[in-house]
Amino acid sequence: MEQEQTAAPAEGAGRRRFLVIAATGAATAGLGTLAGCGSSGGTTPEGPAPSGPAAASPGAARGFDVKSENGRPGNADWHVTKAGPARAIEGFADKVSVLPGETFGLHVSTTAPRFTVSAYRIGWYGGARARLVWRSQALPGVRQPEHTVDSATRMVRTHWARTATVDTKDWPEGCYLLRLDAQGGEGQRFVPLTVRSAATTGRTVVVNAVATWQAYNRWGGYGSYDGPNGGYATRSLAVTFDRPYEYDDGAGLFLVYEAPLIALAERLGIPLAYATTTDVARDKRLLEGATAVLSLGHDEYWSPEQRTHITAARDAGTNLAVLGANCCFRRIRLEASDLGPDRTVVCYKSSYEQDPGFRRGHPATVDFRSPPAADPESSLLGVIYDGYPVDAPYVVTNPSHWLFEGTGVKAGDGFPHLVGVEYDKVDTGFPTPRPIEILAHSPVVCEGRPSHQDTAYYTVPSGAGVFATGTMRWVEALDATGDGHGRANHGLDARAGALTTRVTENLLRVFAAGPAGRAHPARDNVEAVYGRS
């Protein structure tokens, strides 16, 4: 998040508190004490069969039928309602994503004698937001060994035995939460999994930001920002997917930063494909022919391969929507774990010179904008991360833009709390694609430093359009209702919910139709907004 040059000593505790504030919708009073606004089908061997029918995915050429899937009855009882004690039950999958029909292993630790696994596909489903695709029979529970901490990287490691092997035969593509239920209601936890698409041609690609989820995961006492004492110096230099997620009952960052957007996109019925950041990094051809790529609400940690592949897709005419802030900020390296490839996220940050991989010739795992080999994220996103923490109204600047169609907004209209807790802006002091249009230009004060948040849209010769919200609360705001006087959703109200929903609908429909710049070329207004070119 913040640049280590100015904020490294305070980063650990600040970033941990940042996540709690950002993900839980806590009150924003007192945020000024944080650092960051510096100058810039069944299991085996147990054998339960699937409980009920599930549609097989259509052929890759036509893509998955989102409308048909969401026409099925949903199951509103998918939530964790009885979390139980801290270690009552928890687990992880030994694959971040699988193709439909592939198997994966579950590694579960529980104090209960038996437990069940329920696979919920997350979508719209008439507002239920999930559908039960499969449920296991009762499986024997076991308390797995305590984790260890690697002395060199402070990476938390588990050495848990595989509890069950799950077959995804007849599971539709999509984003899943597997709910673990300890026998007798002693505890519940989620395990996220993506059933990814084999091809994305003609579809809008939802990309789960799993590397960022893992960086913020402090299960076992360590994450990429701090260790048990809250200090930056005790942070993990590498983190692994071979452990449960601590936050949101095991769901990581998925429920706050991604699920509301998935519900909206599936409600619209546009053709969708599903992938994770590790899939995009691994397969340079995955995005070929995709109409659009969606980076969701908190997508901070990128590998160079992921950035290269998404940039190539943009240059081939694939639209890009960045529905958060602080995107593509940290440069990471993916390495194998004991359980498979690409299950370790390496990010040394300001200690990159100590990284054995860097010494072997790999790129430094520092912020993309930082040396060595600085490559600011703005060259892809159009906007650049400017700081945190802020809580400010979102101010419309360009109400006639096609993205605001149907919103009824006027120039100067403000939407309280929609800018936060991190924000981006257009800053031509960094590499900035042109032409670029600023749609919203919101004054902020970040730890006493005046600045602005920008929502921006630019187009490139391939015809691709790139849209960036410039605020981390965009996806969260899609679910905002009421008068905003409570603590939920950071005080976002129904006006913010209606605005973000309509703008996102306009965006998704146009981006799904092909290169947006052909029908909607950007009209540069940076000088008009900032008084400079």
Summary of the structure (lengths in Angstrom):
residues: 533
radius of gyration: 21.9
end to end distance: 27.2
largest distance: 67.8
contacts: 1976
relative contact order: 0.13
helix: 25%
strand: 28%
